[in-house]
């Protein structure tokens, strides 16, 4: 296969649309958050004939002049055309945009292009212009002003005809969209490899949970088209939360300049600099601990789960067993725990609780790491932990899914303790805020945006440390809010694009103090339509259930008691 630099450049250009002019022909699939934090992926709207995008900018007279006509078109064609605005300014001012637009319309979301990567790929130059975008081919099929040309273009699309004039220049309006100046060249070794090492290689490495190893420039170069696609659709880094709502230790969001550098490097052909033998390649120089434990050290005690046979096909009921903790000479205080699946291809999730502790623990009872897709080890905050007695027994619940081959799962819990003479003074508490069997309303067939919500009153002054969302295949988004006793409201977390594959416990950079009596609310939406490609059966009304093809809904909040 020809792998010359010229061939790679041509391949990337042809497949992805590397420059502004080519990208206007085929941009690729993409996702953006709107001005109120909702996620929109253009491929999800492929049940519409086209997507209309009006370029919006606060303070733009051209936008205000174009909006009435755009709104009229939206009323006329809303069944067959999806209408958006797109803000290409990169000013991180979505509250201001929301304030201006909500005074005019609440029916047309504004896609906020914080990185300006999507707008640059579309070829956006001036506000007030309208683009027609094909959500199947991911191509711009028309651009121009509000007027007869746009009307005729929409009619042609709806009639499956060729657009007579695909581009109409807006007269007497200079370009008012500015993009960051692109570097003449971007260094793989000095700029790209460090980004990949920091954000990707932890999972994409030999023995990691990801499907390929980013262990050098050749792999980064070979996978660069895929890297562009997952960045454009926000599929990776995984488990991303809305970066406008608080900061999380494991939020996994890329900085704007990092995204722009990666995209420019890929669109310029993924050039490699440095020593030809790879001796100066930062990815090739990464060293990983010689242990399977993500914490990075061997546990003080390993609890082995009895082997479980999983058939090749069929439905496996939840396995519930009691596992004695063997090897403790005395009671110990737990500071960390990690669950390692014996076979990741069949292990869906696992929970373990010490007898008498319940899922959330109780009094001094230690709480164990919960394994779900994408989970991380549980590390207690400083001076915080729970007790594991020398005769402890773990109540285990194991959920397996068949993979087409017989398997034997031999999972393990790793336990790390405080020194014997150390007793942590503080405890964590938690509460699931969601909808459970007694109050569950089945999700209707074909529902695209079915809402559920529930609230919980905080029983004590608390410092909030983390949140854990949980839904199944039809989960679309989940947000949590705090309504304080003084009448103010704060958004706590926004998982705008929920993925069943990544159910992380999101840890705040800094704890949030909440007074006793604060109402914490979880609000989520489900997509039970054919547009949800993960949906097992959109014709079903979906009940609450433990199996993945049924549903659950909760946002768990984890806190530590605080003073007055």
C-alpha positions as CSV (number, residue, x, y, z in Angstrom):
1,X,0.0,0.0,0.0
2,X,1.3,3.5,-0.9
3,X,1.9,5.3,2.4
4,X,3.9,8.3,1.1
5,X,3.1,11.7,2.7
6,X,1.4,12.9,-0.6
7,X,-0.8,9.8,-0.6
8,X,-1.8,10.4,3.0
9,X,-2.6,14.0,2.4
10,X,-4.8,13.1,-0.7
11,X,-6.5,10.3,1.3
12,X,-7.4,12.6,4.2
13,X,-8.6,15.3,1.8
14,X,-10.8,13.0,-0.2
15,X,-12.3,11.2,2.8
16,X,-12.8,14.0,5.2
17,X,-12.6,17.3,3.4
18,X,-9.4,18.9,4.6
19,X,-9.6,22.5,3.6
20,X,-12.4,25.0,3.9
21,X,-13.3,24.7,0.2
22,X,-13.3,20.9,0.2
23,X,-14.9,20.7,3.6
24,X,-17.9,22.7,2.2
25,X,-18.4,19.7,-0.1
26,X,-18.1,17.0,2.6
27,X,-17.6,18.2,6.2
28,X,-18.4,14.9,8.0
29,X,-20.7,14.2,10.9
30,X,-20.5,16.6,13.9
31,X,-22.0,17.4,17.2
32,X,-22.4,20.7,19.0
33,X,-24.0,21.9,22.2
34,X,-26.6,24.6,21.9
35,X,-27.0,27.8,23.9
36,X,-28.8,26.0,26.8
37,X,-26.5,23.0,26.8
38,X,-28.4,20.4,24.8
39,X,-26.4,18.2,22.4
40,X,-27.2,17.9,18.7
41,X,-25.5,15.5,16.3
42,X,-26.3,16.2,12.7
43,X,-26.6,12.5,11.7
44,X,-29.4,12.1,14.2
45,X,-31.5,14.4,12.0
46,X,-31.1,12.2,8.9
47,X,-34.9,11.6,9.0
48,X,-35.1,15.2,7.7
49,X,-34.5,16.2,4.1
50,X,-32.0,18.8,5.0
51,X,-30.6,20.9,7.9
52,X,-30.9,24.7,7.6
53,X,-28.2,26.7,9.5
54,X,-28.5,30.4,9.9
55,X,-25.1,32.0,11.0
56,X,-25.8,33.9,14.2
57,X,-23.7,36.4,16.1
58,X,-24.7,38.7,19.0
59,X,-24.9,42.3,17.9
60,X,-25.0,41.4,14.2
61,X,-27.5,43.4,12.3
62,X,-27.3,40.8,9.5
63,X,-28.5,38.1,11.9
64,X,-31.4,40.2,13.1
65,X,-32.5,41.1,9.6
66,X,-32.4,37.4,8.5
67,X,-34.1,35.9,11.5
68,X,-37.8,36.8,10.7
69,X,-37.5,35.2,7.3
70,X,-35.7,32.2,8.7
71,X,-38.5,31.8,11.4
72,X,-41.1,31.9,8.7
73,X,-39.4,29.1,6.8
74,X,-39.2,27.1,10.0
75,X,-42.9,27.4,10.5
76,X,-43.5,26.3,6.9
77,X,-41.1,23.4,6.7
78,X,-40.5,22.2,10.2
79,X,-41.7,18.7,9.5
80,X,-39.1,18.1,6.7
81,X,-36.3,20.5,7.5
82,X,-34.4,20.8,10.8
83,X,-33.7,24.5,11.6
84,X,-30.7,25.6,13.6
85,X,-28.6,28.7,14.1
86,X,-24.9,28.3,14.4
87,X,-22.7,30.7,16.3
88,X,-19.1,30.6,14.9
89,X,-17.6,33.4,17.0
90,X,-15.9,31.2,19.6
91,X,-16.5,33.8,22.3
92,X,-17.8,31.2,25.0
93,X,-20.8,33.5,25.5
94,X,-23.7,31.1,25.3
95,X,-25.6,32.8,28.2
96,X,-25.5,36.1,26.3
97,X,-26.5,34.4,23.1
98,X,-29.4,32.7,24.9
99,X,-30.5,36.0,26.4
100,X,-30.6,37.6,23.0
101,X,-32.2,34.7,21.1
102,X,-34.8,33.7,23.7
103,X,-36.2,37.2,23.5
104,X,-37.0,36.5,19.8
105,X,-37.6,32.7,19.5
106,X,-37.5,29.6,21.7
107,X,-38.0,27.2,18.8
108,X,-34.6,27.4,17.0
109,X,-31.5,26.1,18.9
110,X,-28.2,28.0,18.4
111,X,-25.3,25.6,18.0
112,X,-22.4,27.1,19.9
113,X,-19.1,26.3,18.0
114,X,-16.7,27.1,20.8
115,X,-13.7,25.6,19.0
116,X,-14.7,27.2,15.6
117,X,-13.6,23.9,14.0
118,X,-17.1,23.1,12.6
119,X,-17.7,26.6,11.2
120,X,-14.3,26.6,9.6
121,X,-15.0,23.3,8.0
122,X,-18.4,24.5,6.7
123,X,-16.7,27.6,5.3
124,X,-18.7,30.1,7.4
125,X,-17.6,33.7,6.7
126,X,-20.4,36.1,7.6
127,X,-23.4,36.2,9.9
128,X,-26.9,36.3,8.4
129,X,-25.9,33.6,5.8
130,X,-27.9,30.4,5.5
131,X,-26.4,26.9,4.8
132,X,-28.3,23.8,3.8
133,X,-26.5,20.7,5.0
134,X,-27.3,17.2,4.0
135,X,-27.4,15.0,7.2
136,X,-26.8,11.8,5.1
137,X,-23.9,12.8,2.9
138,X,-22.6,15.5,5.4
139,X,-22.3,18.0,2.5
140,X,-23.2,21.6,2.2
141,X,-25.6,21.7,-0.7
142,X,-26.5,25.4,-0.6
143,X,-25.3,28.7,0.9
144,X,-26.7,32.1,0.5
145,X,-29.0,34.8,2.0
146,X,-32.7,34.6,2.9
147,X,-34.7,35.0,-0.3
148,X,-35.9,33.3,-3.4
149,X,-32.6,31.4,-3.9
150,X,-33.0,29.7,-0.5
151,X,-36.7,29.1,-1.1
152,X,-35.9,27.4,-4.5
153,X,-33.0,25.4,-2.9
154,X,-35.3,24.0,-0.2
155,X,-38.0,23.1,-2.8
156,X,-35.4,21.3,-4.9
157,X,-34.2,19.3,-1.9
158,X,-37.7,18.3,-1.0
159,X,-38.4,17.3,-4.6
160,X,-35.1,15.4,-4.8
161,X,-34.0,17.7,-7.6
162,X,-30.6,19.3,-8.3
163,X,-30.2,22.8,-6.8
164,X,-29.9,25.2,-9.8
165,X,-27.8,27.8,-7.9
166,X,-26.0,26.2,-4.9
167,X,-24.2,29.4,-3.9
168,X,-25.4,33.0,-3.8
169,X,-23.1,35.7,-2.7
170,X,-24.4,38.1,-0.1
171,X,-23.8,41.5,-1.6
172,X,-22.4,44.5,0.4
173,X,-21.5,42.5,3.5
174,X,-17.9,41.9,4.5
175,X,-16.9,38.7,6.3
176,X,-17.3,39.2,10.0
177,X,-16.2,35.8,11.3
178,X,-12.6,35.5,12.4
179,X,-10.7,32.2,13.0
180,X,-7.5,31.8,14.9
181,X,-4.4,32.0,12.7
182,X,-3.3,28.5,11.7
183,X,0.3,27.6,12.4
184,X,2.5,27.2,9.4
185,X,3.2,23.8,10.7
186,X,2.4,21.8,13.8
187,X,5.0,19.6,15.4
188,X,3.9,16.0,16.1
189,X,6.6,15.5,18.7
190,X,6.2,18.8,20.5
191,X,2.5,19.5,20.2
192,X,0.4,16.5,19.0
193,X,2.0,13.5,20.8
194,X,1.8,15.2,24.3
195,X,-2.0,15.8,23.7
196,X,-2.5,12.1,22.7
197,X,-0.3,10.9,25.6
198,X,-2.3,13.0,28.2
199,X,-5.8,12.4,26.9
200,X,-5.8,9.1,24.9
201,X,-3.0,6.7,25.6
202,X,-4.1,5.7,29.1
203,X,-6.8,3.6,27.5
204,X,-5.3,3.3,24.0
205,X,-2.3,1.2,25.0
206,X,-1.2,-2.4,25.2
207,X,-3.5,-4.1,27.8
208,X,-5.8,-1.0,27.9
209,X,-9.5,-1.1,27.5
210,X,-9.5,0.7,24.1
211,X,-9.4,-1.3,20.8
212,X,-5.9,-0.1,19.6
213,X,-2.7,1.2,21.1
214,X,-1.5,4.7,20.4
215,X,2.1,3.7,21.1
216,X,3.9,5.7,18.4
217,X,3.7,8.0,15.5
218,X,2.7,5.3,13.0
219,X,-0.4,4.4,15.0
220,X,-1.3,8.1,15.5
221,X,-0.9,8.7,11.8
222,X,-2.8,5.6,10.7
223,X,-5.8,6.3,13.0
224,X,-5.8,10.1,12.4
225,X,-9.0,10.0,10.2
226,X,-10.8,8.2,13.0
227,X,-9.4,10.7,15.5
228,X,-10.9,13.6,13.5
229,X,-14.3,11.8,13.3
230,X,-14.6,11.2,17.0
231,X,-13.4,14.7,17.8
232,X,-16.0,16.2,15.4
233,X,-18.8,14.1,16.9
234,X,-17.6,14.5,20.5
235,X,-17.5,10.7,20.8
236,X,-14.0,10.9,22.3
237,X,-12.6,11.6,24.8
238,X,-15.3,9.4,26.4
239,X,-17.8,10.5,29.0
240,X,-17.5,14.2,28.2
241,X,-19.6,16.5,30.4
242,X,-20.7,20.1,29.4
243,X,-17.5,22.1,30.1
244,X,-19.6,25.2,30.9
245,X,-21.0,23.5,34.1
246,X,-18.4,23.1,36.8
247,X,-15.0,21.5,36.5
248,X,-14.4,17.8,37.1
249,X,-11.2,15.9,37.7
250,X,-12.3,13.3,35.1
251,X,-14.4,15.5,32.8
252,X,-12.2,14.4,29.9
253,X,-12.8,17.5,27.8
254,X,-10.1,18.7,25.5
255,X,-9.0,22.3,25.6
256,X,-10.0,24.4,22.6
257,X,-6.5,24.9,21.4
258,X,-5.8,21.1,21.7
259,X,-8.8,20.3,19.5
260,X,-7.8,22.9,16.9
261,X,-4.2,21.6,16.8
262,X,-5.3,18.0,16.4
263,X,-7.7,18.8,13.6
264,X,-5.2,21.0,11.8
265,X,-2.5,18.3,12.1
266,X,-4.8,15.7,10.7
267,X,-6.1,17.9,7.9
268,X,-2.5,18.7,6.8
269,X,-1.8,15.1,6.3
270,X,-0.6,14.1,9.9
271,X,3.1,14.9,9.2
272,X,5.7,13.3,11.5
273,X,8.9,15.1,12.7
274,X,11.7,13.9,14.9
275,X,14.1,11.0,14.6
276,X,13.3,8.4,12.0
277,X,13.8,5.5,14.4
278,X,11.2,6.9,16.8
279,X,13.7,7.4,19.6
280,X,12.4,10.9,20.3
281,X,8.7,10.0,19.9
282,X,6.9,10.9,23.2
283,X,4.2,8.2,22.6
284,X,6.8,5.5,22.1
285,X,8.6,6.5,25.3
286,X,5.6,6.1,27.6
287,X,6.0,3.6,30.4
288,X,3.1,2.0,32.2
289,X,3.1,0.3,35.6
290,X,3.6,-3.4,35.3
291,X,0.3,-4.2,37.0
292,X,-3.3,-4.7,35.8
293,X,-4.6,-2.5,38.6
294,X,-5.4,1.0,37.3
295,X,-4.5,2.5,40.7
296,X,-0.9,1.6,39.7
297,X,0.2,-0.5,42.7
298,X,-0.6,-4.0,43.9
299,X,-3.6,-4.2,46.4
300,X,-3.0,-4.9,50.1
301,X,-5.7,-7.6,49.7
302,X,-7.2,-9.3,46.7
303,X,-10.7,-10.8,47.0
304,X,-11.3,-13.4,44.3
305,X,-14.9,-13.8,43.0
306,X,-15.8,-17.5,42.4
307,X,-15.6,-18.4,38.7
308,X,-18.8,-17.9,36.8
309,X,-19.6,-19.8,33.6
310,X,-21.3,-17.6,30.9
311,X,-23.1,-19.3,28.0
312,X,-22.5,-18.3,24.4
313,X,-26.0,-17.0,23.8
314,X,-29.2,-16.3,25.6
315,X,-30.2,-14.1,28.6
316,X,-28.2,-14.5,31.8
317,X,-30.1,-13.6,35.0
318,X,-28.3,-11.5,37.5
319,X,-25.9,-13.6,39.6
320,X,-26.1,-12.9,43.3
321,X,-23.6,-14.5,45.6
322,X,-21.9,-14.0,48.9
323,X,-18.1,-13.8,48.9
324,X,-16.2,-14.0,52.2
325,X,-13.2,-11.6,52.6
326,X,-10.3,-14.0,53.4
327,X,-6.9,-12.9,54.7
328,X,-7.6,-10.1,57.2
329,X,-6.2,-10.7,60.7
330,X,-7.9,-7.6,62.1
331,X,-10.4,-5.0,61.1
332,X,-9.0,-2.4,58.6
333,X,-10.1,1.0,57.3
334,X,-10.5,1.0,53.5
335,X,-9.0,3.9,51.5
336,X,-9.4,2.5,47.9
337,X,-10.9,-0.3,46.0
338,X,-10.9,-1.5,42.4
339,X,-12.9,-4.2,40.6
340,X,-11.1,-6.0,37.7
341,X,-13.4,-8.1,35.4
342,X,-12.1,-11.5,34.5
343,X,-13.6,-11.2,31.0
344,X,-14.6,-7.7,29.8
345,X,-16.4,-9.2,26.8
346,X,-19.2,-10.6,29.0
347,X,-19.0,-8.6,32.2
348,X,-21.5,-5.7,32.0
349,X,-21.6,-4.5,35.5
350,X,-20.9,-5.6,39.1
351,X,-21.7,-4.2,42.5
352,X,-20.4,-5.4,45.8
353,X,-21.6,-4.3,49.3
354,X,-20.5,-5.4,52.7
355,X,-23.3,-7.2,54.5
356,X,-25.2,-4.7,56.6
357,X,-23.9,-1.8,54.7
358,X,-26.4,-1.5,51.8
359,X,-25.5,0.0,48.5
360,X,-24.6,3.4,50.0
361,X,-22.9,2.0,53.1
362,X,-24.0,2.8,56.6
363,X,-22.3,4.3,59.7
364,X,-18.8,3.1,59.4
365,X,-19.3,0.4,56.8
366,X,-16.9,0.7,53.8
367,X,-18.2,1.3,50.3
368,X,-16.7,-0.7,47.4
369,X,-15.9,0.3,43.9
370,X,-18.9,-0.2,41.5
371,X,-17.9,-1.6,38.1
372,X,-19.8,-0.3,35.1
373,X,-18.6,0.4,31.5
374,X,-15.9,3.0,31.7
375,X,-15.6,2.9,35.5
376,X,-12.6,4.0,37.4
377,X,-11.2,2.8,40.8
378,X,-12.8,4.3,43.9
379,X,-10.3,6.4,45.9
380,X,-11.6,7.9,49.1
381,X,-10.9,11.6,49.8
382,X,-8.2,12.3,52.4
383,X,-9.1,11.3,56.0
384,X,-12.2,9.5,54.7
385,X,-13.0,5.8,54.6
386,X,-15.0,2.9,55.9
387,X,-14.4,-0.2,58.0
388,X,-13.8,-3.7,56.7
389,X,-14.1,-6.2,59.4
390,X,-11.9,-9.3,59.6
391,X,-14.9,-11.6,59.0
392,X,-16.5,-9.4,56.3
393,X,-18.7,-10.8,53.6
394,X,-19.4,-9.1,50.3
395,X,-22.9,-9.4,48.7
396,X,-22.1,-9.5,45.0
397,X,-24.4,-8.8,42.1
398,X,-23.0,-9.7,38.7
399,X,-24.6,-8.8,35.4
400,X,-23.3,-10.7,32.3
401,X,-24.2,-10.4,28.7
402,X,-23.5,-13.2,26.2
403,X,-21.0,-12.6,23.5
404,X,-21.4,-15.5,21.0
405,X,-18.9,-17.7,22.7
406,X,-18.8,-19.5,26.0
407,X,-16.8,-17.8,28.7
408,X,-15.6,-18.2,32.3
409,X,-15.3,-15.0,34.3
410,X,-12.9,-14.8,37.2
411,X,-13.2,-11.3,38.6
412,X,-11.4,-9.8,41.5
413,X,-11.7,-6.9,44.0
414,X,-8.5,-5.1,45.0
415,X,-8.5,-3.5,48.4
416,X,-6.1,-0.8,49.7
417,X,-6.1,0.0,53.4
418,X,-4.9,2.8,55.6
419,X,-2.0,2.0,57.9
420,X,-3.1,-0.1,60.9
421,X,-2.7,2.8,63.3
422,X,-4.7,5.3,61.2
423,X,-8.5,5.7,61.6
424,X,-10.0,8.2,59.1
425,X,-12.3,10.6,60.8
426,X,-14.8,11.3,58.0
427,X,-17.4,9.3,56.0
428,X,-19.0,9.6,52.6
429,X,-22.8,9.4,52.1
430,X,-24.8,9.0,48.9
431,X,-28.3,9.1,47.5
432,X,-29.8,7.9,44.2
433,X,-32.0,10.7,42.9
434,X,-34.2,9.0,40.2
435,X,-37.3,7.1,39.3
436,X,-37.7,3.5,40.5
437,X,-40.3,0.8,40.1
438,X,-43.0,2.3,42.3
439,X,-43.1,5.5,40.3
440,X,-42.0,4.4,36.9
441,X,-43.9,5.4,33.8
442,X,-43.1,3.3,30.8
443,X,-41.3,5.1,28.0
444,X,-43.7,5.1,25.0
445,X,-42.7,3.5,21.7
446,X,-40.9,5.8,19.2
447,X,-40.6,8.6,21.8
448,X,-37.6,10.8,20.9
449,X,-37.3,12.9,24.0
450,X,-39.2,11.3,26.9
451,X,-38.5,13.2,30.2
452,X,-38.2,11.8,33.7
453,X,-37.2,13.6,36.9
454,X,-37.2,13.3,40.6
455,X,-35.9,15.2,43.6
456,X,-34.3,14.6,47.0
457,X,-33.9,16.9,50.0
458,X,-30.4,17.0,51.5
459,X,-30.8,16.0,55.2
460,X,-27.7,17.8,56.5
461,X,-25.1,20.5,55.6
462,X,-22.8,18.8,53.1
463,X,-19.8,19.2,50.8
464,X,-20.7,17.5,47.5
465,X,-17.9,15.5,46.0
466,X,-19.2,13.7,42.9
467,X,-22.2,12.5,40.8
468,X,-22.9,9.2,39.1
469,X,-25.6,9.0,36.3
470,X,-27.2,5.8,35.2
471,X,-29.5,5.0,32.3
472,X,-29.5,2.2,29.7
473,X,-29.5,2.1,25.9
474,X,-32.2,4.8,25.5
475,X,-30.6,7.3,27.8
476,X,-30.1,10.6,25.9
477,X,-29.1,13.2,28.5
478,X,-29.1,13.7,32.3
479,X,-28.7,17.0,34.2
480,X,-28.7,17.7,37.9
481,X,-29.7,20.9,39.7
482,X,-29.6,22.3,43.3
483,X,-32.4,24.5,44.5
484,X,-31.1,26.2,47.6
485,X,-33.2,27.3,50.6
486,X,-32.6,30.9,49.6
487,X,-34.5,30.4,46.4
488,X,-31.5,30.3,44.0
489,X,-30.8,27.5,41.6
490,X,-27.5,26.1,40.4
491,X,-26.8,23.5,37.7
492,X,-24.5,20.8,39.1
493,X,-23.7,18.6,36.0
494,X,-24.8,18.3,32.4
495,X,-24.2,15.0,30.7
496,X,-25.5,16.4,27.4
497,X,-24.7,13.4,25.3
498,X,-25.2,10.3,27.5
499,X,-23.5,7.1,26.5
500,X,-24.4,3.7,28.0
501,X,-20.8,2.7,27.2
502,X,-19.3,5.3,29.7
503,X,-21.0,5.5,33.1
504,X,-18.4,7.4,35.0
505,X,-18.6,8.8,38.5
506,X,-17.8,12.5,37.9
507,X,-15.5,13.9,40.6
508,X,-15.6,17.7,41.2
509,X,-12.3,19.5,41.1
510,X,-13.5,21.3,44.3
511,X,-16.3,20.2,46.6
512,X,-19.5,22.3,46.6
513,X,-21.0,23.3,49.9
514,X,-24.8,22.9,50.2
515,X,-26.9,23.7,53.2
516,X,-29.4,21.3,54.8
517,X,-32.7,21.5,53.0
518,X,-31.2,21.9,49.5
519,X,-33.4,20.2,46.9
520,X,-31.3,18.1,44.4
521,X,-33.1,17.2,41.2
522,X,-32.2,14.8,38.4
523,X,-33.8,15.5,35.0
524,X,-33.2,13.1,32.1
525,X,-34.5,12.3,28.6
526,X,-34.8,9.0,26.7
527,X,-34.7,8.4,23.0
528,X,-36.8,5.3,22.2
529,X,-36.9,6.1,18.4
530,X,-35.3,4.6,15.4
531,X,-32.9,7.5,15.3
532,X,-31.2,6.0,18.4
533,X,-28.9,3.5,16.7
534,X,-28.3,1.7,20.1
535,X,-32.1,1.2,20.6
536,X,-32.9,-2.6,20.7
537,X,-36.5,-2.2,19.8
538,X,-38.3,1.2,19.3
539,X,-41.7,-0.5,19.1
540,X,-41.7,-1.4,22.8
541,X,-43.0,0.5,25.7
542,X,-40.0,0.4,28.0
543,X,-40.5,-0.6,31.7
544,X,-38.0,-0.3,34.6
545,X,-35.8,-3.3,34.6
546,X,-32.4,-4.7,35.5
547,X,-31.6,-5.9,32.0
548,X,-30.1,-3.5,29.5
549,X,-33.0,-3.7,27.1
550,X,-35.2,-2.3,29.8
551,X,-34.4,1.0,31.5
552,X,-33.3,2.7,34.7
553,X,-32.9,6.4,35.6
554,X,-31.0,8.0,38.5
555,X,-28.3,10.6,39.2
556,X,-26.4,9.7,42.3
557,X,-25.0,12.4,44.5
558,X,-22.1,11.7,46.9
559,X,-21.3,14.0,49.8
560,X,-19.5,14.4,53.1
561,X,-21.1,16.0,56.2
562,X,-20.1,19.6,56.6
563,X,-20.2,22.0,59.5
564,X,-22.6,24.9,59.8
